[in-house]
Amino acid sequence: MKKNRQIIIIIGLLLILALCFFISIRWGTYSMSYGDIFNTLLGKGTPTENLAVLGIRLPRFIMSVLVGIAFSWAGGTLQTVFKNDLADPGIIGVNSGAALGAVLFIASSSGAYYEKLSDLSIFVLPFICIVSAIIAMFLILFISDFKTLRPRRMLLVGLGVNAGIGAIITAITFQGGVGQYNRVLIWTSGSIWGASWREVLVLFPIILISIIILFIMGRKLDILKLGDETSIGLGLSPDKLRRLIIGITVILAGAAVSFSGNMLFVGLIAPHLARALIGGKHRLFLPTAGIVGAILVSVSDTLCRNLFSPIEIPAGILVSILAVPYFIYLASKD
Amino acid sequence: MLLIVIMVGVILSFGLSTDGIHPMISISNVLSKTESLEKTILLGVRLPRILSSLLVGGLLAIIGAMIQGVTRNPIAEPSILGVSQGACFFIAISYWMNIGVNLKTSFLASMIGATISGGLVILFIQKKNEGGGITKLLLAGTSMSMMLGAMTSVVGILSNKTQLLGFWINGGFQNTNYNHVGLALIASIVAFIFGVVQSSKINIINLGDEVAMGLGVNAQSTRFKVLIMIIPLVAIAVVVGKTISFVGLIVPQLIRLVIGDDYRKIIPLSFFAGAALLCYSDMFARTLMAPYEIPVGIFTSIIGVPFYLMMAKKEMS
């Protein structure tokens, strides 16, 4: 009976995601009917339709799904590893480290933020972001005394790191003064703006491999959640495991940041919802969190793209506006 | 000693220029009686700017010291708690709605915003007085300030004023004139007197609510009074200097390191140290990347965050 319920929940979430897919493909400046969308997806569209659907909206939707999955898997596992319900790669500061790496790289190579990245840069960028995310993670663990694992201190440190790196990013990108503030925002608040197939193809394998590894380790994560003594009793070495898992989550978060900027709170909200829906078993709840995260990011992106069209606001801001009250509620609860 | 630092800062920022007026010439120019372009620049543009950076710096530092005192929370500060961002958000909205933004309307908007966000903070503080409240208050405040900052950015994008609002979000003293100076001066005087008068009570509250009650001070009501008083002061600081972060954290902490935990000294000294800090920061913001200007709040954040991390590490252990 319980199994049935879980299957129903997952199918329901997938249906919602499918609905998001059609809405996000259809809704835009160039509007078209669902029939046209089907035709275009089957390869029978007019050139304009091909451009709108296959060239712009589809890669963007896929990118938001990938980013949502990456952040929610990273957040979900970090919450287990740090024994901290409020952990999220964004809030603890890893994302902002990655974003700083990206901004420094772009500033030093071309100065054209996000726009005309060469093919090579597209491949190098995730790598840079992952490396800088790792550095940020070390820094955060160092400052917040990883050994003692005080959940709230880690969050305080993370929010501070976010503020500081945000200031540095602003200082770097604001120099020109004119018009660059939008790009500052993309990196400091997160946005799927400008995603194309190239980015999707680079990001996809990284995320796929990482989540497969995490899925395989799902059982071990379940054990880790029971506490260090239990894990040792069951023949696991918690510290080693923890290091490995943190490494993978940092790769996930860093790679996602390289094309979406510092999107906060997705990794907090999605795992929480998933846990409430389906329970805490990692092999079930991480994929569920992934679907929820994908829904969250794609809905935010679609709304932010269209609500004030032709002006676009960063999707990460909408996520924050939704998530902050929830975060405050969680943080002030005992 | 602080006064000497301030004097040097004033003279330096008076002299340092992006328009090629030599420092010595500029001073002799001001002293001479003839009208000249240089004199207009110096007296009409640079002087009010220096004065407002001094006053706002002092104001923010005093506000920070008072909040830290009454909440017994060494990291509290108006921008960390989101009060400044609330004020800034409403100013952004007033730009969006195209009300002719001048000193009066921006003060009104800032006041509304500071009252709302400050009110939330006060509610939170009054509710969570017991142990563990420090971290919770900070987490709630920081995330709220982040959200309000992000919403201000959205307003900036929608009203196509991102560059202008970029300065509102990150702080800056461009376009300050003598009206701003006047406003900041009034606020500073009020804050200074109020702070000094309350400082002995703050000292007592700092010992704990029960002790305070034993000594005849009602901690709850004093706390409430001080926090309410802070709201209009923050609003004015935001109108004049926009959202300048971390000054209210760095300055009182440094002073505390030097002279100890006595608010009767911390509050007045914070004023002068804050004035000095912001005067120098603004000078760098103005000249470092000339002809472009960096928002001054960026400087204070870059100095302030390591400080904040240090404090967070120390306090939580």
Interface residues (C-beta under 8 A of the other chain):
Chain A: I143 S144 D145 T148 R150 R152 R153 L155 L156 V157 L159 G160 V161 N162 A163 G164 G166 A167 I168 T170 A171 F174 Q175 G176 G177 V178 G179 Y181 N182 V184 L185 S189 L264 F308 I311 E312 I313 P314 G316 I317 S320 I321 V324 F327 I328 A331 S332 D334
Chain B: I75 F124 K128 G132 T135 K136 L138 L139 A140 T142 S143 M144 M146 M147 A150 M151 S153 V154 G156 I157 L158 N160 T162 Q163 L165 G166 N170 S245 M289 Y292 E293 I294 P295 G297 I298 S301 I302 G304 V305 P306 Y308 L309 A312 K313 M316 S317
